[in-house]
Amino acid sequence: MFKVIVRVCVLFTFTGTGVFAEQSTIPHGTTDAHQIVAGAVDLMRGETSYTEMSMLVHRPDWQRSSSLVGWTRGRQDALIRFTAPAKDAGNATLKQGEKMWTYTPKLNRTIRLPFSLMSQSWAGSDFSYNDLSRTDKLLHDYDLTLDQVVDSEGGHRIYFITAVPHEDAPVVWGKEEMIIRDDFVLMSQTYFDQALEPLKKMETLEIREMGGRMIASKMRMAKLDEPDNYTEISYDVADFGVQVDDQLFTLFALKSGGRG
């Protein structure tokens, strides 16, 4: 079996603005699904963040990986850049609000991604550009409903939430279902097509403290009809509230290799 190791230095969930000086929890009796999802969004981002991760793309007969560095600011801005393997080094993705660009240094080419391409695979993984660019779409483009609250064996309350997009929302999914722990850790997220058939699912495999908060430190995204095809992301470093240059989230920095 061929195996490559992927390292990623960025948060793939481009969402969140809250600063978690201490880990907060969902107040007992809360029924506001919007508040719960907003907390889960904000947990994965401070006002700014820097992360390093390992990403493993697995297929039945091969595996591969890459290394990236990344910075985010608020819910709108993000820059991620490959540093390894050598053939991918310098490839980068910039997000400004709803806009997204990719840069390929070997071709010295910058592409503004249209909505029609957002559902395509990002870097050959099981994540799409849409997954990377979600920002706070769940909070603005979806109706959120709290379906159930249960107590887990580990002493946590677990919240089951359904997200249905507004009729005019520019999203590709028919609905999404989320399971969120009472400390705002997203345990799983299932994506349904327009016929409301489940297509793929992201699951949290490990949780640990990083950057002063408990976060999902290892996640897997897989298509439900192809469970042996999946992408795993493991966080190695996650820092929140870091100082970043305002010029970092620009097309100039995208192409010039700008760093925080």
Summary of the structure (lengths in Angstrom):
residues: 260
radius of gyration: 17.7
end to end distance: 37.2
largest distance: 54.9
contacts: 824
relative contact order: 0.20
helix: 12%
strand: 46%
